């Protein structure tokens, strides 16, 4: 046994030396294999990727109850339901936003894309919104040129303490005595680094826009009034448009390469062989092979089923932006949730607007039932899309920005 471990370690060291580690050819290999619907041996995943401390269990404590619920939803949902179109662009508002963009790099292109989408979405609701690069703030303060009258400044939690102070200093120079408020978009509130940035920014920021209710209650319960659940920051404008598309019998997933996800992908590959579905795994790597947003959105709009993984720590589940986009795209959301933790159910109803799963047995059952009941898949997906549109519209209408 000891000899085997030593041999494996030597193989791993060799892989790293010749440049086949997690950021090299090995990453490309994993992405290619899963894009072709082929499983990868578990030991190879361990060699290439840093192991995560949690995996999806074969069964959860609530499996029996959930499996019975799944059976009922798919077998008793008879008849045809008609769901009226809902216009996301409701009332028009007069707020003026200025979005501060982080300096572009190969690591944050997704955040930059989201920032521009946020600007477009705010405009769709009738707000005035524009963006400026962080590096141009100094020039703005000196020249007096640029955007006038912004009431809200949106910054990113990616900024460092020094950059946040610099932003505030330059804005005060530019606006003089004019008042403005700061809103910060926080993507990874479960991470120690983001928690520290938020603590630093608490006295300076009016509102934190987030999608992680668990972290707010864990770390910022005394300041919870400053945190606003705001999925509008992670939704592509193309998903807001009212359009119907022919769905392909595809089970789609898009996201970062992570060991726990690959283990699940291996099991899904086995489970899907006896169904009408084909697989479309679109894994990416933020460093070497970033996600192409346009490709992701196109695939999502034509897939019947889409998986969203929400676990970030052993006992921590969030509402990923991907989940909201899946719902709005018209694909049926299969949402990973904890056995006793269901953040998304605070806003949408499980089994009515999306299908949750917390174990492999539940996920496999969802795939099997979805294969045999395409009409139920369409019904739940349409219901989830409309409810999510209503959610976003209501959140905007009742937000501090609309007052």
C-alpha positions as CSV (number, residue, x, y, z in Angstrom):
1,X,0.0,0.0,0.0
2,X,2.8,2.4,1.0
3,X,4.6,1.5,-2.3
4,X,1.5,2.3,-4.3
5,X,1.1,5.7,-2.6
6,X,4.7,6.5,-3.3
7,X,4.3,5.6,-6.9
8,X,1.3,7.7,-7.3
9,X,3.1,10.7,-5.7
10,X,6.0,10.2,-8.1
11,X,3.5,10.2,-11.0
12,X,1.9,13.4,-9.7
13,X,5.3,15.1,-9.3
14,X,6.2,14.1,-12.9
15,X,2.9,15.5,-14.2
16,X,3.6,18.8,-12.5
17,X,7.2,19.0,-13.7
18,X,6.2,18.5,-17.4
19,X,3.5,21.0,-17.2
20,X,0.5,18.7,-17.1
21,X,-0.9,19.9,-13.8
22,X,-4.3,21.5,-13.0
23,X,-3.6,24.5,-15.2
24,X,-2.0,22.7,-18.1
25,X,-2.8,19.9,-20.5
26,X,-4.5,17.8,-17.8
27,X,-7.2,20.5,-17.4
28,X,-7.7,20.5,-21.2
29,X,-8.0,16.7,-21.0
30,X,-10.7,16.7,-18.3
31,X,-12.7,19.4,-20.2
32,X,-12.5,17.4,-23.4
33,X,-13.5,14.1,-21.8
34,X,-16.6,15.5,-20.1
35,X,-17.6,17.6,-23.1
36,X,-17.8,14.2,-24.9
37,X,-19.8,12.6,-22.1
38,X,-17.0,10.3,-21.0
39,X,-16.3,9.6,-17.4
40,X,-12.8,9.9,-16.0
41,X,-11.3,7.5,-13.4
42,X,-11.5,8.9,-9.9
43,X,-7.8,8.4,-9.1
44,X,-7.0,10.6,-12.1
45,X,-9.3,13.3,-10.9
46,X,-7.4,13.2,-7.6
47,X,-4.1,13.5,-9.3
48,X,-5.1,16.5,-11.4
49,X,-7.4,18.5,-9.1
50,X,-7.2,19.6,-5.5
51,X,-9.7,17.3,-3.6
52,X,-12.7,19.0,-2.1
53,X,-13.8,18.1,1.4
54,X,-17.3,17.2,0.5
55,X,-19.1,15.0,-2.0
56,X,-22.8,14.4,-2.9
57,X,-23.9,11.4,-0.7
58,X,-25.6,8.3,-2.3
59,X,-28.6,9.0,-0.1
60,X,-29.6,11.8,2.3
61,X,-31.5,11.8,5.5
62,X,-34.6,13.1,3.7
63,X,-34.2,10.9,0.6
64,X,-37.3,8.7,1.2
65,X,-39.6,11.8,1.7
66,X,-38.0,13.6,-1.3
67,X,-38.3,10.6,-3.6
68,X,-41.9,10.1,-2.8
69,X,-42.5,13.8,-3.6
70,X,-40.7,13.4,-6.9
71,X,-42.8,10.5,-7.8
72,X,-46.0,12.4,-7.0
73,X,-45.0,15.5,-8.9
74,X,-44.2,13.6,-12.1
75,X,-47.0,11.0,-12.0
76,X,-49.9,13.1,-10.8
77,X,-49.3,16.3,-12.8
78,X,-51.9,15.6,-15.5
79,X,-53.5,18.1,-17.9
80,X,-52.3,21.3,-19.5
81,X,-51.6,24.5,-17.6
82,X,-51.4,27.8,-19.4
83,X,-49.1,30.4,-18.0
84,X,-49.4,34.0,-19.2
85,X,-46.5,36.0,-20.3
86,X,-45.1,38.4,-17.6
87,X,-43.3,41.6,-18.6
88,X,-40.2,42.0,-16.5
89,X,-39.9,45.6,-17.5
90,X,-42.6,47.0,-15.3
91,X,-42.7,50.5,-13.8
92,X,-40.0,52.9,-14.7
93,X,-37.6,54.5,-12.2
94,X,-35.5,57.6,-12.1
95,X,-32.4,56.4,-10.2
96,X,-29.0,57.1,-11.6
97,X,-26.2,54.5,-11.3
98,X,-22.4,54.6,-11.9
99,X,-20.7,51.2,-12.0
100,X,-17.0,51.1,-11.2
101,X,-15.4,48.3,-13.3
102,X,-12.4,46.3,-11.9
103,X,-9.2,46.4,-13.9
104,X,-9.6,43.7,-16.6
105,X,-7.5,40.5,-16.2
106,X,-7.8,36.8,-17.2
107,X,-9.2,36.1,-13.8
108,X,-12.2,38.5,-13.7
109,X,-13.6,38.6,-17.2
110,X,-16.8,37.0,-15.9
111,X,-17.3,39.7,-13.3
112,X,-16.8,42.4,-15.9
113,X,-19.4,40.7,-18.1
114,X,-21.8,40.6,-15.2
115,X,-21.1,44.3,-14.5
116,X,-22.1,45.3,-18.0
117,X,-25.2,43.0,-17.9
118,X,-26.2,44.7,-14.6
119,X,-25.9,48.1,-16.3
120,X,-28.2,46.9,-19.2
121,X,-30.7,45.3,-16.8
122,X,-30.9,48.5,-14.8
123,X,-31.5,50.4,-18.0
124,X,-34.3,48.0,-18.9
125,X,-36.1,48.9,-15.7
126,X,-35.9,52.6,-16.6
127,X,-32.9,53.5,-14.4
128,X,-30.0,55.5,-15.8
129,X,-26.8,53.5,-15.6
130,X,-23.3,53.9,-16.9
131,X,-19.9,52.4,-16.2
132,X,-16.3,53.6,-15.8
133,X,-13.0,51.8,-15.4
134,X,-11.4,51.9,-12.0
135,X,-8.1,53.2,-13.6
136,X,-10.0,56.2,-15.0
137,X,-11.3,57.4,-11.7
138,X,-8.3,59.6,-11.0
139,X,-8.7,61.4,-14.3
140,X,-12.4,61.8,-13.7
141,X,-11.7,63.5,-10.4
142,X,-9.2,65.9,-11.9
143,X,-10.9,66.8,-15.2
144,X,-14.5,67.0,-14.0
145,X,-15.5,65.1,-17.1
146,X,-17.7,62.0,-17.2
147,X,-21.1,61.1,-15.7
148,X,-22.9,63.7,-13.7
149,X,-25.5,63.2,-11.0
150,X,-25.1,59.5,-10.1
151,X,-27.0,58.8,-6.9
152,X,-25.7,55.3,-6.5
153,X,-22.2,54.0,-7.0
154,X,-21.8,50.2,-7.5
155,X,-18.5,48.6,-6.6
156,X,-17.3,45.0,-6.6
157,X,-16.1,43.0,-3.6
158,X,-13.1,42.1,-5.7
159,X,-11.6,45.5,-4.9
160,X,-9.0,45.6,-2.2
161,X,-9.2,47.9,0.9
162,X,-6.8,50.3,-0.7
163,X,-8.7,50.4,-3.9
164,X,-12.0,51.0,-2.1
165,X,-10.5,54.0,-0.2
166,X,-9.1,55.3,-3.5
167,X,-12.5,55.0,-5.1
168,X,-14.2,57.0,-2.3
169,X,-11.5,59.7,-2.3
170,X,-11.7,60.2,-6.1
171,X,-15.5,60.2,-6.0
172,X,-15.6,62.9,-3.3
173,X,-13.2,65.0,-5.4
174,X,-15.3,64.6,-8.4
175,X,-18.8,65.1,-6.8
176,X,-17.7,67.7,-4.3
177,X,-20.4,68.1,-1.7
178,X,-23.0,66.3,-3.8
179,X,-24.2,63.2,-1.9
180,X,-24.0,59.7,-3.3
181,X,-24.5,56.2,-1.9
182,X,-22.4,53.1,-2.3
183,X,-23.7,49.7,-3.1
184,X,-21.3,46.7,-3.2
185,X,-21.9,43.5,-5.2
186,X,-20.7,40.5,-3.2
187,X,-20.3,37.3,-5.1
188,X,-18.6,34.9,-2.7
189,X,-19.7,36.0,0.8
190,X,-18.8,32.5,2.1
191,X,-15.1,33.1,1.4
192,X,-12.9,34.5,4.2
193,X,-11.4,37.1,1.9
194,X,-14.9,38.5,0.9
195,X,-16.1,38.4,4.5
196,X,-13.1,40.6,5.6
197,X,-13.7,43.1,2.7
198,X,-17.4,43.4,3.7
199,X,-16.4,44.0,7.4
200,X,-14.0,46.7,6.3
201,X,-16.6,48.3,4.0
202,X,-19.6,48.1,6.4
203,X,-19.3,51.8,7.6
204,X,-18.8,53.1,4.1
205,X,-21.4,51.1,2.1
206,X,-25.1,51.6,2.2
207,X,-26.3,48.3,0.7
208,X,-24.5,45.0,0.0
209,X,-26.1,43.1,-3.0
210,X,-25.7,39.4,-2.4
211,X,-27.1,35.9,-3.1
212,X,-26.0,34.1,0.1
213,X,-28.6,34.3,2.9
214,X,-26.8,31.7,5.0
215,X,-23.6,33.8,5.2
216,X,-25.6,37.0,6.0
217,X,-27.2,35.3,9.0
218,X,-23.9,33.6,10.1
219,X,-21.6,36.6,9.9
220,X,-23.6,39.8,9.7
221,X,-26.8,39.2,11.6
222,X,-26.5,42.5,13.5
223,X,-26.2,44.4,10.2
224,X,-28.6,42.3,8.2
225,X,-30.6,45.4,7.2
226,X,-27.7,46.4,5.0
227,X,-27.8,43.2,2.9
228,X,-30.2,42.9,-0.1
229,X,-30.8,39.7,-1.9
230,X,-30.4,40.9,-5.5
231,X,-30.2,38.3,-8.3
232,X,-30.4,41.0,-10.9
233,X,-26.6,41.4,-10.7
234,X,-26.1,37.9,-12.1
235,X,-28.6,37.6,-14.9
236,X,-28.0,38.1,-18.6
237,X,-30.4,40.4,-20.3
238,X,-31.0,37.9,-23.1
239,X,-32.8,35.7,-20.6
240,X,-35.2,38.5,-19.7
241,X,-36.7,38.6,-23.2
242,X,-40.0,36.8,-23.9
243,X,-39.1,34.1,-26.4
244,X,-39.9,30.4,-26.9
245,X,-37.3,28.0,-28.3
246,X,-37.4,24.4,-29.2
247,X,-35.8,22.4,-26.5
248,X,-33.3,19.6,-27.1
249,X,-33.4,16.5,-24.9
250,X,-30.2,17.6,-23.2
251,X,-29.0,17.6,-19.6
252,X,-26.7,20.7,-19.4
253,X,-24.2,21.8,-16.8
254,X,-21.7,24.7,-17.0
255,X,-19.2,25.7,-14.4
256,X,-15.7,25.5,-12.9
257,X,-13.7,22.3,-12.8
258,X,-14.0,21.0,-9.2
259,X,-13.3,17.4,-8.0
260,X,-16.7,16.9,-6.3
261,X,-18.5,18.0,-9.4
262,X,-16.6,15.6,-11.6
263,X,-17.4,12.7,-9.2
264,X,-21.1,13.6,-9.6
265,X,-20.6,13.9,-13.4
266,X,-19.3,10.4,-13.5
267,X,-22.4,9.1,-11.8
268,X,-24.7,11.1,-14.1
269,X,-23.0,9.6,-17.1
270,X,-23.9,6.2,-15.9
271,X,-27.5,7.1,-15.0
272,X,-28.3,8.8,-18.3
273,X,-27.6,5.9,-20.6
274,X,-31.1,4.5,-20.2
275,X,-32.9,7.8,-20.8
276,X,-33.7,9.9,-23.9
277,X,-31.2,12.6,-22.8
278,X,-27.8,13.4,-24.0
279,X,-25.2,15.1,-21.8
280,X,-23.6,18.5,-22.3
281,X,-21.0,19.2,-19.7
282,X,-19.4,22.6,-20.3
283,X,-16.6,22.7,-17.7
284,X,-14.2,25.6,-17.6
285,X,-11.2,26.9,-15.7
286,X,-10.9,30.5,-14.6
287,X,-7.2,30.7,-15.2
288,X,-6.5,28.8,-18.5
289,X,-9.9,28.0,-20.1
290,X,-12.4,30.6,-19.0
291,X,-16.1,30.2,-19.6
292,X,-17.4,31.7,-22.8
293,X,-20.6,33.4,-21.7
294,X,-22.2,33.6,-25.2
295,X,-21.7,29.8,-25.7
296,X,-23.0,29.1,-22.2
297,X,-26.2,31.2,-22.8
298,X,-26.8,29.6,-26.2
299,X,-26.6,26.1,-24.8
300,X,-28.8,26.9,-21.9
301,X,-31.6,28.3,-24.0
302,X,-31.9,25.0,-25.8
303,X,-31.5,22.4,-23.0
304,X,-34.5,20.8,-21.3
305,X,-32.7,20.2,-18.0
306,X,-29.8,22.1,-16.3
307,X,-28.0,21.3,-13.1
308,X,-26.8,23.9,-10.6
309,X,-24.4,23.0,-7.8
310,X,-24.8,25.2,-4.8
311,X,-22.5,23.7,-2.1
312,X,-19.6,25.9,-1.2
313,X,-18.5,24.3,2.1
314,X,-19.3,21.2,4.1
315,X,-22.5,22.7,5.6
316,X,-23.0,25.7,3.3
317,X,-25.3,26.1,0.4
318,X,-26.0,29.3,-1.6
319,X,-28.2,30.5,-4.4
320,X,-25.8,30.7,-7.4
321,X,-26.4,33.2,-10.2
322,X,-26.5,30.2,-12.6
323,X,-29.6,29.0,-10.9
324,X,-31.4,32.3,-11.6
325,X,-30.3,32.2,-15.2
326,X,-31.4,28.6,-15.7
327,X,-34.8,29.5,-14.4
328,X,-35.1,32.5,-16.6
329,X,-33.8,30.6,-19.7
330,X,-36.8,28.3,-19.6
331,X,-34.7,25.2,-18.8
332,X,-35.8,23.1,-15.9
333,X,-33.6,23.8,-12.9
334,X,-32.2,20.8,-11.0
335,X,-30.9,22.5,-7.9
336,X,-28.5,21.0,-5.4
337,X,-29.5,21.7,-1.8
338,X,-28.5,20.5,1.6
339,X,-30.5,17.8,3.4
340,X,-31.8,20.4,5.8
341,X,-30.9,23.7,4.0
342,X,-32.8,25.1,1.1
343,X,-32.0,28.8,0.4
344,X,-33.8,29.0,-2.9
345,X,-37.1,27.8,-1.2
346,X,-37.3,31.1,0.5
347,X,-38.2,32.7,-2.8
348,X,-39.5,29.8,-5.0
349,X,-41.4,26.6,-4.3
350,X,-39.5,23.3,-4.7
351,X,-41.1,20.8,-7.0
352,X,-43.4,23.6,-8.3
353,X,-40.8,26.0,-9.8
354,X,-37.7,23.8,-9.8
355,X,-36.6,20.3,-8.7
356,X,-34.2,20.0,-5.7
357,X,-31.8,17.2,-5.0
358,X,-29.4,16.5,-2.1
359,X,-28.2,13.0,-3.0
360,X,-27.2,10.9,-6.0
361,X,-30.3,8.7,-5.6
362,X,-32.6,11.8,-5.9
363,X,-30.6,13.2,-8.9
364,X,-30.8,9.9,-10.7
365,X,-34.5,9.6,-10.0
366,X,-35.1,13.2,-11.3
367,X,-33.3,12.3,-14.6
368,X,-35.3,9.1,-15.0
369,X,-38.7,10.7,-14.3
370,X,-37.9,13.7,-16.5
371,X,-37.0,11.3,-19.4
372,X,-40.5,9.7,-19.2
373,X,-42.5,12.9,-18.6
374,X,-41.3,15.6,-21.0
375,X,-44.6,17.5,-20.6
376,X,-44.1,17.8,-16.9
377,X,-40.6,19.1,-17.5
378,X,-41.9,21.8,-19.7
379,X,-44.7,22.7,-17.3
380,X,-42.4,23.1,-14.2
381,X,-39.8,25.0,-16.3
382,X,-42.4,27.5,-17.6
383,X,-43.8,28.0,-14.1
384,X,-40.3,28.6,-12.7
385,X,-39.5,31.1,-15.3
386,X,-42.6,33.2,-14.7
387,X,-42.2,33.1,-11.0
388,X,-38.5,34.2,-11.2
389,X,-39.5,37.1,-13.5
390,X,-42.0,38.2,-10.9
391,X,-39.4,37.8,-8.1
392,X,-36.9,40.0,-9.9
393,X,-39.5,42.7,-10.7
394,X,-40.8,42.8,-7.2
395,X,-37.3,43.0,-5.7
396,X,-36.5,46.0,-8.0
397,X,-39.8,47.7,-7.3
398,X,-39.4,47.4,-3.5
399,X,-35.6,48.1,-3.4
400,X,-34.0,51.2,-1.9
401,X,-33.0,52.1,-5.5
402,X,-36.6,52.7,-6.5
403,X,-37.3,55.2,-3.7
